[in-house]
């Protein structure tokens, strides 16, 4: 009854912790020496906060430096904005999005995992090949040697090595955007609790207040990273100042284009999430657009569902029946497809018109609805914050 998890991101760490609490021998392999990567998904949504509560980790989480976002608001002019997602309206225990550096969350999960006698986290362990017995995957290889396991789970992201080695290839959906992440200084009068999109012709940005700084996502046409870098930092600063005049006095905080991190946005999904002995979850099974910021939370929901279904099988000796692996996909397919359809619709009706200069914000009917019926802001808040088929910690993992 052993499981090796490839990738120490949110899905891998949550799955490892839950399976260890079920008494399964779990080894999590992370190719890097630490979790310190800039501008990974740092949003922790109400559904994930509820999960941390169920796992007995919410107290430790609250001690981490973090900011709380209660709404998404589009500016309509000086001193005027409209709220399109109000998380405070949610009837949940944690009606907000917590913004916390992902490395802090991962370190918290790692510490909780190390408290379990059957949990092992190995850093600087990069998988280079899969071991097989006939058609069944029996473990992984790397510079570290060989690790045998009754089940291998690929949690190594949208560029999953394990997925590629298993010859599982996702279906790609067209995406019109790429994203560039960076940070600017935060001043006392900056909005403290709202995520604020700013739209301009051919581009838009999202301003996220964080502890001690502003995190920004700059969204523009896919394939333009080389052009942005060729134009240089001065031109990029001018673009930002034109798009967000209120931040013009601090764009000099960007010293070079090295401070601007490019995300090649992908939206894809595997038709089949497993082969005998190996399962893909999270971004390895379905890469998400950053629109809505739901990727990390959807991956964690996958991990909870997988642990709930896999733990009984892994408590027994011998390989896991492929039918059990298929159940994970069956359970998580509808929320995955629904979110991706919603993101593709948002690309079409919101993102693309802004990039093409046809509109500077949400469609007029949406704005009219939010003005006339503010309670409607509950719907996007629920879809973003709680989601479709939220998973809860299984009884064996609760504290």
ZIVEN-V985485 format. One record per backbone hydrogen bond with DSSP energy under -0.5 kcal/mol. CO is the residue of the C=O (numbers start at 1). NH is the residue of the N-H. If there is no record, write none. Layout:
BEGIN
co->CO nh->NH
co->CO nh->NH
END
This chain:
BEGIN
co->1 nh->25
co->2 nh->150
co->2 nh->151
co->3 nh->27
co->4 nh->6
co->4 nh->153
co->5 nh->7
co->5 nh->29
co->6 nh->155
co->9 nh->13
co->10 nh->14
co->11 nh->15
co->12 nh->16
co->13 nh->17
co->14 nh->18
co->15 nh->19
co->16 nh->20
co->17 nh->21
co->18 nh->22
co->19 nh->22
co->19 nh->24
co->20 nh->23
co->24 nh->26
co->25 nh->3
co->26 nh->120
co->27 nh->5
co->27 nh->29
co->28 nh->30
co->28 nh->122
co->29 nh->7
co->30 nh->124
co->30 nh->125
co->32 nh->124
co->35 nh->37
co->37 nh->40
co->42 nh->100
co->43 nh->45
co->44 nh->98
co->45 nh->48
co->45 nh->49
co->46 nh->50
co->47 nh->51
co->48 nh->52
co->49 nh->53
co->50 nh->54
co->51 nh->55
co->52 nh->57
co->52 nh->58
co->53 nh->56
co->54 nh->399
co->57 nh->61
co->58 nh->62
co->59 nh->63
co->60 nh->63
co->61 nh->64
co->67 nh->99
co->68 nh->70
co->69 nh->97
co->70 nh->87
co->70 nh->88
co->71 nh->195
co->72 nh->84
co->72 nh->85
co->73 nh->75
co->74 nh->82
co->77 nh->80
co->80 nh->76
co->80 nh->77
co->82 nh->74
co->82 nh->84
co->85 nh->72
co->85 nh->87
co->86 nh->89
co->87 nh->90
co->90 nh->92
co->94 nh->96
co->96 nh->98
co->97 nh->69
co->98 nh->44
co->98 nh->100
co->99 nh->67
co->101 nh->104
co->101 nh->105
co->102 nh->106
co->103 nh->107
co->104 nh->108
co->105 nh->109
co->106 nh->110
co->107 nh->111
co->108 nh->112
co->109 nh->113
co->110 nh->114
co->111 nh->115
co->112 nh->115
co->113 nh->116
co->116 nh->119
co->118 nh->26
co->120 nh->28
co->120 nh->122
co->121 nh->123
co->122 nh->30
co->124 nh->126
co->125 nh->127
co->126 nh->143
co->129 nh->141
co->131 nh->138
co->131 nh->139
co->133 nh->136
co->136 nh->133
co->138 nh->149
co->139 nh->131
co->140 nh->147
co->141 nh->128
co->141 nh->129
co->142 nh->145
co->145 nh->142
co->147 nh->140
co->150 nh->320
co->151 nh->4
co->152 nh->279
co->153 nh->6
co->153 nh->155
co->154 nh->281
co->155 nh->9
co->157 nh->160
co->160 nh->164
co->161 nh->165
co->162 nh->166
co->163 nh->168
co->164 nh->167
co->167 nh->169
co->171 nh->269
co->176 nh->222
co->178 nh->220
co->179 nh->263
co->180 nh->218
co->181 nh->261
co->182 nh->216
co->184 nh->214
co->187 nh->190
co->193 nh->70
co->193 nh->71
co->194 nh->196
co->195 nh->73
co->195 nh->197
co->196 nh->207
co->197 nh->75
co->198 nh->205
co->200 nh->203
co->203 nh->200
co->204 nh->219
co->205 nh->198
co->206 nh->208
co->206 nh->217
co->207 nh->196
co->207 nh->209
co->208 nh->215
co->210 nh->212
co->210 nh->213
co->212 nh->186
co->213 nh->210
co->214 nh->184
co->215 nh->208
co->216 nh->182
co->216 nh->218
co->217 nh->206
co->217 nh->219
co->218 nh->180
co->219 nh->204
co->220 nh->178
co->221 nh->224
co->224 nh->228
co->225 nh->229
co->226 nh->230
co->227 nh->231
co->228 nh->232
co->232 nh->236
co->233 nh->237
co->234 nh->238
co->235 nh->239
co->236 nh->240
co->237 nh->241
co->238 nh->242
co->239 nh->243
co->240 nh->244
co->244 nh->247
co->245 nh->248
co->247 nh->250
co->247 nh->251
co->248 nh->251
co->250 nh->253
co->251 nh->254
co->253 nh->255
co->256 nh->259
co->257 nh->260
co->259 nh->261
co->261 nh->181
co->262 nh->264
co->263 nh->179
co->263 nh->265
co->267 nh->173
co->269 nh->171
co->273 nh->280
co->275 nh->278
co->276 nh->137
co->277 nh->152
co->278 nh->275
co->279 nh->154
co->281 nh->284
co->282 nh->285
co->282 nh->286
co->285 nh->270
co->287 nh->268
co->290 nh->293
co->294 nh->298
co->295 nh->299
co->296 nh->300
co->297 nh->301
co->298 nh->302
co->299 nh->303
co->300 nh->304
co->301 nh->305
co->302 nh->306
co->303 nh->307
co->304 nh->308
co->305 nh->309
co->306 nh->310
co->307 nh->311
co->309 nh->313
co->310 nh->314
co->311 nh->315
co->313 nh->316
co->321 nh->324
co->321 nh->325
co->322 nh->326
co->323 nh->327
co->324 nh->328
co->325 nh->328
co->325 nh->329
co->326 nh->330
co->327 nh->331
co->328 nh->332
co->329 nh->333
co->330 nh->334
co->332 nh->336
co->333 nh->337
co->334 nh->338
co->335 nh->339
co->336 nh->340
co->337 nh->341
co->338 nh->342
co->339 nh->343
co->340 nh->344
co->341 nh->345
co->342 nh->346
co->343 nh->347
co->344 nh->348
co->345 nh->349
co->346 nh->350
co->346 nh->351
co->347 nh->352
co->350 nh->354
co->351 nh->355
co->352 nh->356
co->353 nh->358
co->353 nh->359
co->354 nh->202
co->354 nh->357
co->363 nh->366
co->363 nh->367
co->364 nh->368
co->365 nh->369
co->366 nh->370
co->367 nh->371
co->368 nh->372
co->369 nh->373
co->373 nh->376
co->374 nh->377
co->375 nh->378
co->376 nh->379
co->376 nh->380
co->377 nh->86
co->377 nh->381
co->378 nh->382
co->379 nh->383
co->380 nh->384
co->381 nh->385
co->382 nh->386
co->382 nh->387
co->385 nh->47
co->387 nh->389
co->394 nh->397
co->394 nh->398
co->395 nh->398
END
